[in-house]
Amino acid sequence: MKIIIHLSREQAIFFETMMDLNYEFELELLILAYHDFLRLDFSLLSDKDVHSRAKHLIKHYEALGKGVDLYDTRWAILEKLDLDDAEWEYLDLDQ
């Protein structure tokens, strides 16, 4: 069975730009960049403009990541949440 995944023009450009830049920063930063990217209004942008915006956001978040400890930031938030009944695959919050 063949699985079909539909990508928009914007998603294809973002992912190709990401690979072109050989992103080597944390996954969280890539997700944040992609989240900001999806909030843009693409309706009037050319393909080149979409590429330029994707490249800018990826590089922006890569630069931000050099001064941020995302693990500690994320863990400080998680400790305050009500996740006692959540089923984690790899994390034991009781330790």
Wavefront OBJ file of the C-alpha trace (Angstrom):
o trace
v 0.000 0.000 0.000
v 1.356 3.383 -0.994
v 1.002 6.198 1.530
v 0.274 9.581 0.020
v 1.370 12.699 1.851
v 0.160 16.023 0.547
v 2.479 18.976 0.923
v 1.630 22.552 0.163
v 3.956 24.718 -1.902
v 5.010 26.479 1.294
v 5.754 23.253 3.162
v 7.815 21.889 0.273
v 9.827 25.112 0.081
v 10.370 25.246 3.863
v 11.554 21.645 4.072
v 13.860 21.987 1.073
v 15.298 25.225 2.480
v 15.824 23.495 5.818
v 17.766 20.702 4.112
v 19.715 23.185 1.977
v 20.874 25.013 5.100
v 21.980 21.723 6.714
v 20.170 22.695 9.880
v 22.100 21.443 12.869
v 20.220 22.988 15.727
v 17.671 21.643 18.151
v 14.389 20.232 16.931
v 12.448 22.639 19.141
v 13.930 25.595 17.278
v 13.011 24.101 13.933
v 9.428 23.590 15.119
v 9.245 27.171 16.383
v 10.580 28.452 13.062
v 8.030 26.354 11.183
v 5.231 27.568 13.465
v 6.112 31.195 12.704
v 6.469 30.354 9.023
v 2.931 28.927 8.853
v 1.499 32.127 10.322
v 2.619 34.141 7.284
v 0.158 35.165 4.573
v 1.440 33.382 1.475
v -1.368 34.412 -0.853
v 0.558 37.251 -2.501
v 4.081 35.844 -2.194
v 6.064 34.427 -5.082
v 7.880 31.120 -4.710
v 11.138 33.048 -4.263
v 9.560 35.202 -1.525
v 8.357 32.088 0.310
v 11.881 30.667 0.113
v 13.363 33.914 1.407
v 10.992 33.990 4.393
v 11.700 30.332 5.203
v 15.450 30.909 5.050
v 15.204 33.994 7.235
v 13.171 32.217 9.937
v 15.387 29.132 9.975
v 18.525 31.251 10.334
v 16.823 33.487 12.912
v 15.904 30.569 15.170
v 19.286 28.952 14.664
v 20.934 32.151 15.931
v 18.509 32.367 18.868
v 19.336 28.823 19.881
v 22.963 29.628 20.513
v 22.043 31.529 23.680
v 19.093 29.507 24.963
v 18.958 26.295 26.964
v 15.696 24.872 25.668
v 15.828 21.789 27.874
v 15.749 23.823 31.072
v 13.130 26.188 29.663
v 10.903 23.305 28.563
v 11.359 21.395 31.830
v 10.459 24.469 33.927
v 7.139 24.614 32.078
v 6.483 20.851 32.232
v 7.029 20.719 35.987
v 4.117 23.142 36.498
v 1.636 21.242 34.318
v -0.845 18.564 35.334
v 0.677 15.641 33.467
v 0.465 12.979 36.171
v -1.804 10.764 34.061
v 0.011 11.323 30.782
v 1.565 8.219 29.240
v 5.149 8.972 28.302
v 7.068 6.584 26.096
v 10.515 7.339 27.473
v 10.155 9.698 30.412
v 9.480 8.777 34.032
v 8.311 11.940 35.786
v 8.344 10.208 39.179
v 12.141 10.089 39.333
l 1 2 3 4 5 6 7 8 9 10 11 12 13 14 15 16 17 18 19 20 21 22 23 24 25 26 27 28 29 30 31 32 33 34 35 36 37 38 39 40 41 42 43 44 45 46 47 48 49 50 51 52 53 54 55 56 57 58 59 60 61 62 63 64 65 66 67 68 69 70 71 72 73 74 75 76 77 78 79 80 81 82 83 84 85 86 87 88 89 90 91 92 93 94 95
